[in-house]
Amino acid sequence: MLRRKPTRLELKLDDTEEFESVKKELESRKKQREEADVVGVAASSEIGGAAGGAEGKTREQMIHDRIGYKPHPKPNTLPSLFGNLSF
């Protein structure tokens, strides 16, 4: 296999300025998004507080409510095990 000489990379002043501007723009977007999330969380907690019952639920129950899962165990009675047998 042939080996080539390492490529020389040069960092120019324009490159650093562009990097700083992109970095500031991303930080400002992130900050705006976080502020919007904080406002959204406050509004949803007020709505949840008005509905009531959110504080007493466990994390698992809150997830089940959110996805619509309602676990109902089947009773272990004879009709449920064998069906309605009529002779």
C-alpha positions, 0 to 999 in steps of 0.5 A: 500500500502506498503511503501519502504525505499528510494533508496540511490544514490551514485555519484562516481568520474567516473560518474562525469568524464563521464558526463563532457566528454559527455557534452564537446562532445555535446558542440563541436558538437553543435558549429560545427553545428552552424558554418556550419549553419553560413556558409550555411546562408552566402552562401544562402544569396549570392545566394539569393542576386545574384538572386535578389528580396529577400529583397523586399518580405515580410515573407509571400511571402517568405514562399509562394515562398518556398512552391510553393503556388501562391494565385490567387483570382478568379474574380467576373465576370458573366462568372466565377460565372455562367459559359459560358451560351449560349442559 
